[in-house]
């Protein structure tokens, strides 16, 4: 039944419901794919029994004639940032190695309630801090893609949701959860040729999700196409009284509402997203995306987002500041790693635990964040960055008076080789140049594959929408998907 791994979320859901195959057959096929994919290093923990138990529950419900939930029989990968009851949850950090939560995150529980099963916990950049999946304590995730120009260097799958991206692109899971703080769903989706959406801030509960930057973190789905993302996002979303930032709103029927016609819609092209030294292939794809939008019936308008150039500096003040506060809880006292040198006092234990437990990138961001929050620098840095964030949000509000969605590239390049940028943090941070502004404004944004570069690697287009208009984003992405006809997939080498 190995061909079952070629099926996406909708196909599996409908096939199980129609009796074309059992949920257990699907789970067994994907469990086998997971076991064979160890060279990608995409999983920190494999949970084949969880996938089989969920599948058996679905098969029993179908046999009894019960109405099946919306993701019945679909096994997924769970980013190891979501707490899963009794299953190790580490945020890819040594400081949480061995931690098994006594509770379930709201997002994962929503997915299990919807009939999904868990194939395992997926690798990521440590505490979601990174753009290449090279900061994990458990080793680099390797993209399933290879360049076709003779270069055989292992490629970055993007980050921080690199494990999620790799398993979906490699047909090792039909879908996976991701989190997006400054682009961590969209950039990896673009790098591996899949779809991924960051919903409006507050659509998905953050309860039970290990925090990076609380005012920015948002969960979302990564899947093979737009429809699959809509199905999974519906299952993940919903109000949660345990999360003070959760939106108390009904979850729209996004899949049911999908419509690829852009007739009567205006698509904005922000002039500030034409950055210096942008590769010609990225510009060409952007122009092709504009042509596809016209073909779908949209009117194209140029808009200005004048504070875009300040977005990246503001983000790399706000996010580390919030991280330095959030990560202060990892002190070796209550859970996770503890290093206690002989004769050490409490402060020595804190220092030793954090020195051994946190990786270099996490330490770098904690130091930056602590600095910008310190007395004498708070107003100069954090307060100013917060004001810039407000200006960026206002830019988007003005843009919505002229257009319904925005179309931009997702990332300034195709996937790069592992190690190519890890020595230069600034070069790595620039990967987020197109994704950070919408994160600062809390807006829904989605990456959809648009084509390949000359080395045969995927390139993505990004759609940004108004707050709460995930439907508009999904519809525009579907219009691109239908016209791009992207069917490329990595050749299996693992």
C-alpha positions as semicolon CSV with decimal commas, in nm:
position;residue;x (nm);y (nm);z (nm)
1;X;0,000;0,000;0,000
2;X;0,301;0,232;-0,040
3;X;0,110;0,438;-0,297
4;X;-0,110;0,563;-0,011
5;X;0,176;0,795;0,082
6;X;0,118;0,981;-0,246
7;X;-0,221;1,093;-0,115
8;X;-0,288;1,427;0,053
9;X;-0,518;1,512;0,342
10;X;-0,839;1,548;0,139
11;X;-0,775;1,228;-0,056
12;X;-0,709;1,029;0,259
13;X;-1,010;1,171;0,440
14;X;-1,243;1,100;0,150
15;X;-1,091;0,758;0,077
16;X;-1,128;0,641;0,436
17;X;-1,484;0,776;0,456
18;X;-1,571;0,605;0,126
19;X;-1,418;0,271;0,223
20;X;-1,153;0,275;-0,050
21;X;-0,899;0,180;0,216
22;X;-0,886;0,166;0,593
23;X;-0,734;0,424;0,823
24;X;-0,501;0,152;0,956
25;X;-0,367;0,086;0,606
26;X;-0,291;0,456;0,572
27;X;-0,120;0,471;0,911
28;X;0,090;0,163;0,835
29;X;0,201;0,307;0,501
30;X;0,309;0,638;0,655
31;X;0,470;0,468;0,956
32;X;0,683;0,273;0,707
33;X;0,772;0,598;0,528
34;X;0,878;0,754;0,858
35;X;1,097;0,453;0,943
36;X;1,267;0,475;0,603
37;X;1,331;0,850;0,624
38;X;1,591;0,859;0,901
39;X;1,860;1,016;0,674
40;X;1,649;1,336;0,669
41;X;1,664;1,360;1,051
42;X;1,316;1,511;1,043
43;X;1,178;1,335;1,352
44;X;1,300;1,372;1,709
45;X;1,053;1,111;1,834
46;X;0,855;0,860;1,626
47;X;0,510;0,758;1,753
48;X;0,382;0,478;1,527
49;X;0,154;0,342;1,802
50;X;-0,024;0,678;1,832
51;X;-0,093;0,679;1,457
52;X;-0,224;0,322;1,464
53;X;-0,445;0,379;1,769
54;X;-0,606;0,685;1,611
55;X;-0,656;0,493;1,286
56;X;-0,820;0,198;1,462
57;X;-1,057;0,436;1,641
58;X;-1,160;0,582;1,304
59;X;-1,208;0,239;1,147
60;X;-1,425;0,128;1,440
61;X;-1,636;0,443;1,413
62;X;-1,687;0,388;1,040
63;X;-1,782;0,024;1,094
64;X;-2,040;0,134;1,350
65;X;-2,190;0,380;1,102
66;X;-2,089;0,688;1,298
67;X;-2,027;1,026;1,136
68;X;-1,654;1,065;1,094
69;X;-1,472;1,379;1,212
70;X;-1,316;1,612;0,951
71;X;-0,962;1,465;0,951
72;X;-1,055;1,104;1,018
73;X;-0,776;0,867;0,921
74;X;-0,517;1,136;0,843
75;X;-0,179;1,081;1,015
76;X;0,028;1,396;1,059
77;X;0,363;1,515;1,188
78;X;0,362;1,731;1,501
79;X;0,626;2,001;1,534
80;X;0,813;1,940;1,859
81;X;0,704;2,277;1,993
82;X;0,354;2,150;2,078
83;X;0,322;1,975;2,412
84;X;0,193;1,620;2,371
85;X;0,075;1,428;2,676
86;X;0,324;1,161;2,776
87;X;0,539;1,211;2,465
88;X;0,875;1,387;2,489
89;X;0,852;1,754;2,394
90;X;1,183;1,937;2,362
91;X;1,159;2,243;2,134
92;X;1,474;2,078;1,985
93;X;1,672;2,191;2,291
94;X;1,892;1,993;2,530
95;X;1,745;2,190;2,818
96;X;1,409;2,011;2,767
97;X;1,546;1,670;2,667
98;X;1,343;1,402;2,844
99;X;1,052;1,636;2,929
100;X;0,718;1,454;2,893
101;X;0,426;1,691;2,948
102;X;0,133;1,593;3,167
103;X;-0,102;1,784;2,936
104;X;-0,185;1,827;2,567
105;X;-0,157;2,152;2,372
106;X;-0,489;2,289;2,250
107;X;-0,383;2,273;1,884
108;X;-0,277;1,909;1,902
109;X;-0,588;1,814;2,102
110;X;-0,807;1,984;1,839
111;X;-0,638;1,773;1,571
112;X;-0,683;1,449;1,765
113;X;-1,049;1,541;1,821
114;X;-1,076;1,586;1,443
115;X;-0,960;1,227;1,389
116;X;-0,593;1,285;1,304
117;X;-0,315;1,061;1,433
118;X;0,045;1,144;1,522
119;X;0,338;0,996;1,327
120;X;0,592;1,163;1,555
121;X;0,743;1,484;1,689
122;X;0,925;1,687;1,424
123;X;1,267;1,847;1,442
124;X;1,299;2,226;1,428
125;X;1,538;2,508;1,498
126;X;1,597;2,520;1,873
127;X;1,307;2,704;2,040
128;X;1,199;2,796;1,682
129;X;1,495;3,034;1,653
130;X;1,639;2,995;1,305
131;X;1,574;2,997;0,932
132;X;1,755;2,680;0,822
133;X;1,694;2,408;1,085
134;X;2,061;2,411;1,179
135;X;2,024;2,515;1,543
136;X;1,856;2,197;1,673
137;X;2,032;2,008;1,953
138;X;1,926;1,690;1,771
139;X;2,110;1,775;1,450
140;X;2,025;1,937;1,117
141;X;1,717;1,846;0,918
142;X;1,814;1,778;0,558
143;X;1,584;1,883;0,276
144;X;1,456;1,602;0,054
145;X;1,546;1,821;-0,246
146;X;1,876;1,817;-0,432
147;X;2,005;2,061;-0,693
148;X;1,996;1,929;-1,051
149;X;2,307;2,121;-1,160
150;X;2,555;1,865;-1,034
151;X;2,579;2,005;-0,684
152;X;2,501;1,738;-0,428
153;X;2,540;1,945;-0,111
154;X;2,272;1,880;0,153
155;X;2,019;2,164;0,145
156;X;1,845;2,351;0,424
157;X;1,470;2,280;0,444
158;X;1,413;2,628;0,586
159;X;1,323;2,708;0,942
160;X;1,215;2,692;1,200
161;X;0,955;2,439;1,078
162;X;1,216;2,247;0,877
163;X;1,114;1,901;0,993
164;X;0,751;1,978;0,905
165;X;0,851;2,101;0,558
166;X;1,077;1,801;0,489
167;X;0,820;1,533;0,575
168;X;0,540;1,689;0,372
169;X;0,761;1,745;0,066
170;X;0,912;1,397;0,097
171;X;0,570;1,223;0,113
172;X;0,649;1,105;0,465
173;X;0,338;1,277;0,606
174;X;0,037;1,427;0,426
175;X;0,043;1,728;0,654
176;X;0,223;1,873;0,955
177;X;0,183;2,146;1,211
178;X;0,415;2,443;1,203
179;X;0,455;2,763;1,398
180;X;0,530;3,102;1,249
181;X;0,688;3,385;1,448
182;X;0,855;3,574;1,165
183;X;0,814;3,337;0,869
184;X;0,876;2,990;1,008
185;X;0,588;2,828;0,821
186;X;0,609;3,024;0,498
187;X;0,985;3,027;0,430
188;X;1,032;2,648;0,472
189;X;0,717;2,585;0,267
190;X;0,870;2,792;-0,014
191;X;1,205;2,610;0,013
192;X;1,050;2,264;-0,034
193;X;0,761;2,335;-0,272
194;X;0,459;2,291;-0,045
195;X;0,186;2,519;0,089
196;X;0,173;2,670;0,438
197;X;-0,040;2,935;0,601
198;X;0,011;3,153;0,907
199;X;-0,338;3,254;1,017
200;X;-0,438;3,576;1,187
201;X;-0,275;3,611;1,528
202;X;-0,515;3,451;1,777
203;X;-0,687;3,209;1,536
204;X;-0,498;2,913;1,685
205;X;-0,447;2,880;2,058
206;X;-0,095;2,918;2,191
207;X;-0,177;2,720;2,506
208;X;0,062;2,428;2,541
209;X;0,288;2,557;2,264
210;X;0,640;2,629;2,387
211;X;0,681;3,005;2,360
212;X;0,939;3,198;2,160
213;X;0,786;3,547;2,122
214;X;0,437;3,553;2,264
215;X;0,301;3,851;2,067
216;X;0,413;3,694;1,739
217;X;0,392;3,313;1,769
218;X;0,109;3,153;1,573
219;X;0,044;2,793;1,476
220;X;-0,059;2,692;1,126
221;X;-0,072;2,397;0,886
222;X;0,178;2,283;0,624
223;X;0,045;2,054;0,352
224;X;0,078;1,966;-0,015
225;X;-0,183;2,205;-0,148
226;X;-0,413;2,489;-0,055
227;X;-0,723;2,275;0,005
228;X;-0,535;2,050;0,246
229;X;-0,417;2,358;0,436
230;X;-0,776;2,483;0,461
231;X;-0,895;2,147;0,598
232;X;-0,619;2,132;0,857
233;X;-0,649;2,496;0,961
234;X;-1,021;2,447;1,030
235;X;-0,936;2,158;1,260
236;X;-0,659;2,348;1,442
237;X;-0,842;2,677;1,499
238;X;-1,092;2,787;1,757
239;X;-1,138;2,991;2,072
240;X;-0,952;2,875;2,381
241;X;-1,025;3,038;2,718
242;X;-0,684;2,916;2,841
243;X;-0,512;3,158;2,597
244;X;-0,571;3,527;2,672
245;X;-0,487;3,618;2,310
246;X;-0,724;3,363;2,155
247;X;-0,994;3,514;1,933
248;X;-1,347;3,440;2,053
249;X;-1,486;3,393;1,704
250;X;-1,645;3,103;1,517
251;X;-1,418;2,909;1,282
252;X;-1,519;2,973;0,918
253;X;-1,575;2,685;0,674
254;X;-1,264;2,765;0,474
255;X;-1,260;2,451;0,261
256;X;-1,625;2,489;0,168
257;X;-1,569;2,853;0,075
258;X;-1,268;2,800;-0,154
259;X;-1,302;2,991;-0,482
260;X;-1,017;3,044;-0,728
261;X;-1,188;3,333;-0,909
262;X;-1,033;3,671;-0,836
263;X;-1,299;3,863;-1,032
264;X;-1,372;4,193;-0,863
265;X;-1,068;4,161;-0,636
266;X;-0,770;4,396;-0,626
267;X;-0,422;4,256;-0,571
268;X;-0,165;4,495;-0,429
269;X;0,202;4,485;-0,527
270;X;0,413;4,656;-0,258
271;X;0,693;4,851;-0,422
272;X;0,915;4,825;-0,112
273;X;0,944;4,446;-0,151
274;X;1,183;4,491;-0,445
275;X;1,495;4,455;-0,233
276;X;1,854;4,511;-0,337
277;X;2,026;4,222;-0,513
278;X;1,704;4,021;-0,544
279;X;1,772;3,731;-0,784
280;X;1,627;3,766;-1,131
281;X;1,443;3,437;-1,089
282;X;1,256;3,569;-0,786
283;X;1,156;3,885;-0,976
284;X;1,050;3,676;-1,277
285;X;0,834;3,451;-1,059
286;X;0,675;3,756;-0,898
287;X;0,588;3,894;-1,241
288;X;0,447;3,555;-1,338
289;X;0,235;3,558;-1,023
290;X;0,100;3,900;-1,117
291;X;0,008;3,763;-1,460
292;X;-0,169;3,468;-1,297
293;X;-0,369;3,704;-1,076
294;X;-0,475;3,904;-1,382
295;X;-0,574;3,582;-1,556
296;X;-0,788;3,494;-1,252
297;X;-0,975;3,824;-1,297
298;X;-0,797;4,046;-1,046
299;X;-0,709;4,411;-1,088
300;X;-0,342;4,478;-1,011
301;X;-0,258;4,792;-0,812
302;X;0,075;4,917;-0,681
303;X;0,078;5,003;-0,312
304;X;0,333;5,145;-0,071
305;X;0,431;5,004;0,266
306;X;0,688;5,272;0,353
307;X;0,805;5,131;0,686
308;X;0,891;4,789;0,544
309;X;1,265;4,856;0,564
310;X;1,237;4,893;0,941
311;X;1,047;4,565;0,989
312;X;1,347;4,334;1,017
313;X;1,537;4,550;1,270
314;X;1,219;4,596;1,476
315;X;1,148;4,222;1,469
316;X;1,499;4,135;1,584
317;X;1,449;4,361;1,886
318;X;1,094;4,259;1,978
319;X;1,128;3,883;1,927
320;X;1,453;3,841;2,127
321;X;1,316;4,067;2,401
322;X;1,011;3,845;2,441
323;X;1,228;3,533;2,412
324;X;1,458;3,648;2,691
325;X;1,152;3,681;2,915
326;X;0,991;3,353;2,809
327;X;1,306;3,145;2,836
328;X;1,382;3,265;3,188
329;X;1,163;2,977;3,312
330;X;1,431;2,725;3,209
331;X;1,638;2,732;3,525
332;X;1,691;2,366;3,614
333;X;1,444;2,379;3,903
334;X;1,105;2,261;3,781
335;X;1,153;2,055;3,465
336;X;1,399;1,959;3,197
337;X;1,778;1,962;3,215
338;X;1,962;2,037;3,542
339;X;2,336;2,084;3,576
340;X;2,451;2,102;3,938
341;X;2,829;2,134;3,974
342;X;2,975;2,009;4,299
343;X;2,952;2,274;4,568
344;X;2,735;2,498;4,349
345;X;2,482;2,743;4,487
346;X;2,149;2,832;4,324
347;X;2,294;3,093;4,089
348;X;2,569;2,852;3,984
349;X;2,307;2,591;3,902
350;X;2,109;2,839;3,690
351;X;2,422;2,937;3,497
352;X;2,548;2,581;3,446
353;X;2,205;2,455;3,339
354;X;2,156;2,730;3,083
355;X;2,514;2,707;2,954
356;X;2,475;2,335;2,887
357;X;2,109;2,343;2,785
358;X;2,081;2,632;2,539
359;X;2,246;2,640;2,197
360;X;2,449;2,929;2,057
361;X;2,164;3,092;1,863
362;X;1,929;3,075;2,161
363;X;2,197;3,232;2,383
364;X;2,258;3,503;2,123
365;X;1,890;3,600;2,116
366;X;1,855;3,588;2,494
367;X;2,153;3,823;2,525
368;X;2,013;4,060;2,263
369;X;1,672;4,054;2,429
370;X;1,809;4,109;2,778
371;X;2,017;4,401;2,652
372;X;1,729;4,581;2,479
373;X;1,511;4,540;2,788
374;X;1,777;4,661;3,031
375;X;1,757;4,990;3,218
376;X;1,881;5,273;3,001
377;X;1,820;5,086;2,675
378;X;1,451;4,988;2,702
379;X;1,325;5,318;2,561
380;X;1,600;5,343;2,301
381;X;1,537;4,998;2,159
382;X;1,224;4,810;2,270
383;X;0,997;5,113;2,293
384;X;1,114;5,243;1,954
385;X;1,072;4,899;1,793
386;X;0,718;4,878;1,933
387;X;0,638;5,216;1,777
388;X;0,776;5,097;1,443
389;X;0,556;4,788;1,473
390;X;0,252;5,015;1,505
391;X;0,359;5,211;1,197
392;X;0,398;4,889;0,997
393;X;0,047;4,779;1,098
394;X;-0,084;5,121;0,991
395;X;0,088;5,082;0,652
396;X;-0,110;4,764;0,594
397;X;-0,436;4,931;0,704
398;X;-0,381;5,204;0,444
399;X;-0,302;4,943;0,180
400;X;-0,634;4,765;0,240
401;X;-0,817;5,076;0,123
402;X;-0,666;5,012;-0,222
403;X;-0,653;4,631;-0,241
404;X;-0,791;4,307;-0,098
405;X;-0,471;4,100;-0,075
406;X;-0,101;4,157;-0,135
407;X;0,122;3,943;-0,355
408;X;0,496;3,917;-0,286
409;X;0,777;3,663;-0,307
410;X;0,798;3,440;0,001
411;X;1,177;3,432;0,036
412;X;1,464;3,621;-0,130
413;X;1,623;3,300;-0,259
414;X;1,574;2,929;-0,314
415;X;1,704;2,682;-0,056
416;X;2,073;2,720;0,027
417;X;2,322;2,454;0,133
418;X;2,354;2,362;0,498
419;X;2,640;2,558;0,648
420;X;2,631;2,822;0,375
421;X;2,495;3,099;0,599
422;X;2,529;2,963;0,951
423;X;2,849;3,159;1,019
424;X;2,676;3,490;0,939
425;X;2,368;3,551;1,157
426;X;2,276;3,868;0,967
427;X;2,268;3,683;0,632
428;X;2,046;3,420;0,795
429;X;1,810;3,682;0,943
430;X;1,763;3,837;0,597
431;X;1,574;3,523;0,490
432;X;1,275;3,668;0,676
433;X;1,270;4,001;0,491
434;X;0,939;3,932;0,309
435;X;0,762;3,743;0,590
436;X;0,834;3,952;0,900
437;X;0,614;4,258;0,821
438;X;0,289;4,060;0,817
439;X;0,394;3,881;1,138
440;X;0,448;4,212;1,315
441;X;0,100;4,319;1,203
442;X;-0,060;3,985;1,301
443;X;-0,200;3,929;0,950
444;X;-0,279;3,600;0,772
445;X;-0,022;3,511;0,508
446;X;0,042;3,204;0,296
447;X;0,316;3,062;0,077
448;X;0,227;2,860;-0,230
449;X;0,477;2,706;-0,474
450;X;0,507;2,888;-0,805
451;X;0,791;2,726;-0,995
452;X;1,153;2,608;-0,994
453;X;1,480;2,795;-1,024
454;X;1,750;2,701;-1,275
455;X;1,891;2,445;-1,029
456;X;1,553;2,274;-1,008
457;X;1,466;2,402;-0,659
458;X;1,122;2,533;-0,558
459;X;1,034;2,902;-0,533
460;X;0,730;3,033;-0,348
461;X;0,486;3,321;-0,379
462;X;0,331;3,482;-0,072
463;X;-0,025;3,610;-0,033
464;X;-0,095;3,847;0,258
465;X;-0,449;3,935;0,363
466;X;-0,650;4,150;0,599
467;X;-0,687;4,038;0,960
468;X;-0,939;3,750;0,980
469;X;-0,954;3,714;0,599
470;X;-0,796;3,370;0,574
471;X;-1,059;3,294;0,309
472;X;-0,930;3,569;0,083
473;X;-0,572;3,448;0,130
474;X;-0,664;3,085;0,059
475;X;-0,866;3,185;-0,249
476;X;-0,582;3,391;-0,398
477;X;-0,336;3,110;-0,321
478;X;-0,569;2,862;-0,491
479;X;-0,582;3,085;-0,801
480;X;-0,200;3,076;-0,814
481;X;-0,190;2,702;-0,748
482;X;-0,429;2,625;-1,034
483;X;-0,232;2,835;-1,279
484;X;0,115;2,734;-1,165
485;X;0,031;2,366;-1,199
486;X;0,320;2,287;-0,967
487;X;0,366;1,910;-0,950
488;X;0,743;1,888;-0,900
489;X;0,857;1,668;-0,614
490;X;1,200;1,567;-0,487
491;X;1,350;1,246;-0,621
492;X;1,392;1,001;-0,338
493;X;1,757;0,960;-0,232
494;X;1,711;0,863;0,132
